[in-house]
Amino acid sequence: MRVVLSILAAFFGVQSEANRRRDFADASPIPYIVSGIVGVVLFVLTLIWIVNQVLSGPV
């Protein structure tokens, strides 16, 4: 859960210095990389869905 919260904070640019240091002190960056990629894919898919909903007009 800590990784997810760190990724979300990084997306919004509100990561605290203490949390950033804690994140970089971890042994492996793999969970952060995977979570970041999944987060970006979900974000892009959400934007595509929103645009499709707006362009489809009134229901």
C-alpha positions as CSV (number, residue, x, y, z in Angstrom):
1,M,0.0,0.0,0.0
2,R,2.9,2.3,0.7
3,V,4.1,1.9,-2.9
4,V,0.7,2.9,-4.3
5,L,0.5,6.0,-2.1
6,S,4.0,7.0,-3.1
7,I,3.1,6.6,-6.8
8,L,-0.1,8.6,-6.4
9,A,1.8,11.4,-4.6
10,A,4.4,11.4,-7.3
11,F,1.7,11.7,-10.0
12,F,0.4,14.8,-8.3
13,G,3.8,16.2,-7.4
14,V,3.2,16.3,-3.7
15,Q,5.7,13.8,-2.4
16,S,7.3,14.9,0.9
17,E,11.1,14.8,1.2
18,A,10.9,12.2,4.0
19,N,8.8,9.9,1.9
20,R,11.0,10.3,-1.1
21,R,14.1,9.4,1.0
22,R,12.2,6.4,2.4
23,D,11.3,5.3,-1.1
24,F,14.8,5.5,-2.4
25,A,16.2,3.7,0.6
26,D,14.2,0.5,-0.4
27,A,16.3,-2.3,-1.8
28,S,14.4,-2.8,-5.1
29,P,12.9,-0.2,-7.4
30,I,10.9,-2.9,-9.2
31,P,7.6,-2.4,-7.2
32,Y,7.7,1.3,-7.9
33,I,8.4,0.8,-11.6
34,V,5.6,-1.7,-12.0
35,S,3.1,0.4,-10.0
36,G,4.1,3.5,-12.0
37,I,3.5,1.7,-15.3
38,V,0.1,0.3,-14.2
39,G,-0.9,3.7,-12.9
40,V,0.0,5.4,-16.2
41,V,-1.9,2.8,-18.2
42,L,-5.0,3.2,-15.9
43,F,-4.8,6.9,-16.2
44,V,-4.6,6.8,-20.0
45,L,-7.4,4.3,-20.3
46,T,-9.6,6.5,-18.0
47,L,-8.9,9.5,-20.2
48,I,-9.8,7.6,-23.4
49,W,-13.0,6.4,-21.8
50,I,-13.9,10.0,-20.7
51,V,-13.3,11.4,-24.2
52,N,-15.3,8.6,-25.8
53,Q,-18.2,9.4,-23.4
54,V,-18.1,13.1,-24.2
55,L,-17.9,12.6,-27.9
56,S,-20.7,10.1,-28.0
57,G,-23.1,13.0,-27.2
58,P,-26.2,13.0,-25.0
59,V,-27.8,9.7,-24.2
